[in-house]
Amino acid sequence: MEKGGYSNPNPPPPPYSSVGQTTVVVAQQPLVAVQLFREAPVRTRCQYCSSEILTSTAYETGTVTWLACAITAFVGCWLGCCLIPFCIDGCKDVVHSCPNCHQVIARYNRM
């Protein structure tokens, strides 16, 4: 007990010492590059076989192809002209795949 018969509820802090210091390490987030898969082949790393590749592209019938066919038929070109969008790659979706393991890496939908 201190003088006067009462104790101090807030004792003074301990003296400064460099012995018990903690060091905080801050790690940076890794940089993630976003690749756009469109009509042209893309150079990337395959997520399945881990090879550096240039994707192979293939065209598949998609929503825009069917929509162009329906619009052409609705306008009055139903005798076979409505099938022209199925022959045009610009109306189709593009599928990017790995040339090594043949897995689909990405798909570019026109719609």
MARNUTI-26365 format. One line per field, with one value per residue: x, y, z of N, C-alpha, C in turn. Coordinates in Angstrom, 1 decimal, padded with zeros to 4 digits. Example, Ala and Ser with C-alpha at 12.3 -4.5 7.8 and 13.67 -1.06 7.14 Angstrom:
n.px c(013.2;012.8)
n.py c(-005.7;-002.2)
n.pz c(007.8;007.1)
ca.px c(012.3;013.7)
ca.py c(-004.5;-001.1)
ca.pz c(007.8;007.1)
c.px c(013.2;012.9)
c.py c(-003.3;000.0)
c.pz c(007.8;007.9)
***
This chain:
n.px c(000.8;000.3;001.3;-001.1;-003.0;-004.3;-004.2;-002.7;-004.8;-004.1;-001.1;002.1;003.4;005.6;009.2;010.6;011.8;013.8;013.8;011.5;010.2;007.9;007.8;006.1;005.2;004.2;002.6;002.5;-000.3;-000.4;000.2;-002.4;-002.9;-005.3;-006.7;-008.1;-010.2;-011.0;-011.7;-009.2;-006.3;-004.8;-001.9;-001.0;-000.9;-001.6;-004.1;-004.5;-002.4;-000.2;001.5;003.2;001.3;-000.2;-003.4;-005.7;-008.3;-011.8;-014.9;-018.2;-021.8;-023.9;-025.9;-026.1;-026.0;-028.3;-030.2;-029.7;-030.5;-033.2;-034.2;-033.6;-035.3;-037.7;-037.9;-038.4;-036.7;-036.8;-036.4;-034.0;-032.0;-032.0;-030.3;-027.7;-026.3;-025.2;-023.0;-021.2;-018.4;-018.3;-020.7;-020.7;-019.8;-016.6;-014.3;-011.7;-009.0;-006.5;-003.7;-002.1;-003.2;-005.8;-007.9;-010.7;-010.2;-011.2;-014.1;-015.6;-018.4;-020.6;-022.9)
n.py c(-001.2;002.3;005.6;007.1;005.1;003.9;002.1;002.5;002.4;002.5;001.6;002.9;002.7;000.1;000.7;001.7;-000.7;-002.4;-005.1;-006.7;-006.2;-006.4;-007.4;-006.4;-008.0;-007.2;-008.7;-008.5;-008.6;-011.0;-010.1;-010.2;-010.9;-010.1;-011.7;-011.3;-013.3;-013.5;-013.4;-014.0;-016.2;-016.8;-016.2;-018.1;-019.8;-023.1;-024.3;-027.0;-028.7;-027.2;-026.0;-023.5;-022.0;-021.3;-020.7;-022.8;-022.1;-022.6;-022.6;-022.4;-022.9;-020.5;-018.3;-015.9;-016.7;-018.3;-016.3;-014.5;-016.1;-016.5;-013.8;-013.3;-015.2;-014.2;-011.8;-012.6;-014.2;-017.1;-019.4;-020.6;-018.8;-018.0;-019.7;-018.8;-017.4;-019.6;-020.3;-018.3;-017.3;-015.0;-014.8;-016.8;-018.5;-018.5;-020.9;-021.5;-023.7;-025.9;-026.8;-029.0;-030.7;-030.6;-029.6;-027.5;-024.1;-021.5;-019.6;-017.6;-015.9;-014.5;-013.1)
n.pz c(000.0;-000.6;000.6;002.7;002.7;000.5;-002.7;-005.9;-008.8;-011.4;-012.4;-013.2;-016.7;-017.8;-018.2;-021.4;-023.6;-025.9;-026.2;-026.3;-028.7;-031.5;-034.9;-037.7;-040.7;-043.9;-046.6;-050.1;-052.4;-055.0;-058.5;-060.8;-064.1;-066.4;-069.1;-072.3;-074.0;-077.2;-080.7;-081.8;-081.4;-078.2;-076.2;-073.5;-070.2;-069.9;-067.8;-067.2;-068.2;-067.6;-069.5;-071.6;-074.0;-077.2;-077.8;-079.5;-081.8;-082.3;-084.0;-082.9;-083.1;-081.8;-079.6;-081.0;-083.7;-084.0;-083.4;-085.5;-087.6;-087.1;-087.3;-090.0;-091.2;-090.3;-091.6;-094.1;-095.6;-095.9;-097.4;-097.4;-097.2;-094.6;-093.4;-093.8;-091.7;-090.2;-091.7;-091.4;-089.7;-088.1;-086.8;-085.0;-081.8;-080.1;-079.3;-077.1;-076.9;-075.5;-077.4;-076.8;-074.7;-075.4;-073.8;-073.1;-072.6;-072.5;-073.5;-075.9;-076.0;-078.2;-077.6)
ca.px c(000.0;001.1;001.0;-002.5;-003.8;-004.9;-003.3;-003.0;-005.4;-003.4;000.3;002.9;003.8;007.0;010.1;010.8;012.8;013.8;013.9;010.2;009.5;007.4;007.9;005.0;005.5;003.1;002.8;001.7;-001.1;000.2;-000.4;-003.1;-003.2;-006.6;-006.6;-009.3;-010.3;-011.9;-011.6;-007.8;-005.6;-004.1;-000.7;-001.3;-000.5;-002.8;-004.4;-004.6;-001.1;000.8;002.4;003.0;000.7;-001.0;-004.6;-006.3;-009.7;-012.8;-016.2;-019.4;-023.0;-024.3;-027.1;-026.2;-026.2;-029.7;-030.9;-029.6;-031.3;-034.6;-034.5;-033.6;-036.5;-038.9;-037.9;-038.9;-035.8;-037.0;-036.2;-032.6;-031.2;-031.9;-029.2;-026.4;-025.5;-024.5;-021.8;-020.4;-017.7;-018.6;-021.9;-020.5;-019.0;-015.2;-013.9;-010.2;-008.6;-005.1;-003.3;-001.4;-004.1;-007.2;-009.0;-011.3;-009.6;-012.1;-015.2;-016.0;-019.8;-020.9;-024.1)
ca.py c(000.0;003.5;006.5;007.5;003.9;003.4;001.7;003.2;001.5;002.6;001.7;003.5;001.7;-000.3;001.5;001.3;-001.7;-002.9;-006.6;-007.4;-005.6;-007.3;-006.9;-006.8;-008.2;-007.1;-009.3;-007.9;-009.5;-011.2;-009.4;-011.1;-010.4;-010.5;-011.9;-011.3;-014.3;-013.1;-014.2;-014.4;-017.1;-016.1;-016.9;-018.2;-021.0;-024.0;-024.7;-028.4;-029.4;-026.2;-025.6;-022.2;-022.4;-020.4;-021.4;-023.1;-021.6;-023.3;-021.8;-023.2;-022.2;-019.9;-017.6;-014.9;-017.5;-018.6;-015.0;-014.0;-017.0;-016.2;-012.5;-013.4;-015.9;-013.3;-010.7;-013.2;-015.0;-018.4;-020.5;-021.1;-017.7;-017.9;-020.6;-018.2;-017.2;-020.8;-020.4;-017.1;-017.4;-013.8;-015.0;-018.0;-018.3;-018.9;-021.8;-021.6;-024.9;-026.2;-027.7;-030.1;-031.7;-030.5;-029.2;-026.2;-023.1;-020.4;-019.5;-016.2;-015.8;-013.2;-012.4)
ca.pz c(000.0;-000.7;001.6;002.8;002.9;-000.7;-003.8;-007.2;-009.7;-012.7;-012.2;-014.4;-017.6;-017.7;-019.0;-022.8;-023.8;-027.3;-026.1;-026.6;-029.9;-032.5;-036.2;-038.6;-042.1;-044.8;-047.8;-051.2;-053.2;-056.3;-059.6;-061.7;-065.4;-067.0;-070.5;-073.0;-075.0;-078.2;-081.9;-082.0;-080.4;-077.0;-075.6;-072.1;-069.6;-069.8;-066.4;-067.1;-068.4;-067.2;-070.6;-072.2;-075.3;-078.0;-077.8;-080.8;-081.7;-083.1;-084.0;-082.6;-083.2;-080.5;-079.5;-082.1;-084.9;-084.0;-083.5;-086.9;-088.5;-086.8;-087.8;-091.4;-091.6;-090.0;-092.6;-095.3;-096.3;-095.2;-098.3;-097.3;-096.9;-093.2;-093.0;-094.1;-090.4;-089.8;-092.5;-091.2;-088.4;-087.3;-086.0;-084.1;-080.6;-080.3;-078.2;-077.0;-076.3;-075.5;-078.5;-076.2;-074.0;-076.0;-072.9;-073.3;-071.7;-072.4;-074.5;-076.2;-076.4;-078.9;-076.9)
c.px c(000.9;000.7;-000.5;-003.4;-004.5;-003.9;-003.7;-003.6;-004.7;-001.9;001.0;003.3;005.3;007.9;010.3;012.0;012.7;013.8;012.6;009.5;009.1;007.6;006.8;005.4;004.2;003.4;001.9;000.9;-000.4;-000.6;-001.1;-003.4;-004.4;-006.4;-008.0;-009.3;-011.4;-011.8;-010.2;-007.2;-004.9;-003.0;-001.0;-000.7;-001.7;-002.9;-004.5;-003.2;000.0;001.8;002.1;002.5;000.2;-002.3;-005.0;-007.8;-010.5;-014.1;-017.3;-020.7;-023.5;-025.6;-027.2;-026.5;-027.7;-030.6;-030.9;-030.5;-032.8;-035.0;-034.5;-034.9;-037.7;-039.0;-038.5;-038.0;-035.7;-036.7;-034.8;-031.6;-031.0;-030.8;-027.8;-025.7;-024.8;-023.2;-020.8;-019.8;-018.0;-019.8;-021.8;-019.7;-017.6;-014.8;-012.4;-009.9;-007.1;-004.7;-002.6;-002.4;-005.5;-008.3;-009.4;-010.8;-010.6;-013.1;-015.6;-017.4;-020.1;-022.0;-023.7)
c.py c(001.2;004.4;006.9;006.3;003.4;003.0;002.3;002.2;001.4;002.7;002.3;002.4;001.3;000.6;000.9;000.4;-002.2;-004.5;-007.2;-006.8;-006.6;-006.6;-007.4;-006.8;-008.1;-007.7;-008.7;-009.0;-009.8;-010.5;-010.4;-010.3;-010.9;-010.6;-011.9;-012.4;-013.9;-014.0;-014.8;-015.3;-016.3;-016.9;-016.9;-019.5;-021.9;-024.4;-026.2;-029.1;-028.5;-025.9;-024.2;-022.5;-021.1;-021.2;-021.7;-022.7;-022.5;-022.5;-022.8;-022.3;-021.7;-019.1;-016.6;-015.6;-017.8;-017.4;-014.4;-014.8;-016.7;-014.8;-012.6;-014.1;-015.0;-012.2;-011.3;-014.0;-016.4;-019.6;-021.1;-020.0;-017.5;-018.8;-020.0;-017.9;-018.4;-021.0;-019.3;-017.3;-016.2;-013.9;-016.1;-017.6;-018.9;-019.7;-021.9;-022.9;-025.0;-027.1;-029.0;-031.2;-031.6;-030.2;-027.8;-025.2;-022.0;-020.4;-018.1;-016.3;-014.5;-012.4;-011.9)
c.pz c(000.0;000.5;001.6;002.8;001.6;-001.8;-005.1;-008.2;-011.0;-012.5;-013.4;-015.3;-017.4;-018.5;-020.4;-022.9;-025.2;-027.3;-026.6;-027.8;-030.8;-033.9;-037.0;-040.0;-042.9;-046.1;-048.9;-051.9;-054.5;-057.4;-060.5;-063.0;-066.0;-068.5;-071.2;-074.1;-076.0;-079.4;-082.1;-081.0;-079.4;-076.5;-074.1;-071.5;-069.4;-068.3;-066.1;-067.2;-068.1;-068.3;-071.1;-073.6;-076.0;-078.3;-079.3;-080.7;-082.6;-082.9;-083.7;-082.7;-081.8;-080.6;-080.7;-083.4;-085.0;-084.1;-084.9;-087.9;-088.3;-087.4;-089.4;-091.9;-091.4;-091.1;-094.0;-096.1;-095.7;-096.1;-098.3;-097.0;-095.4;-092.6;-093.2;-092.8;-089.9;-090.6;-092.2;-089.8;-087.5;-086.5;-084.9;-082.8;-080.9;-079.1;-078.3;-076.3;-076.4;-076.6;-078.0;-075.6;-074.5;-075.0;-073.3;-072.2;-071.5;-073.6;-074.6;-076.8;-077.1;-078.2;-075.6)
***
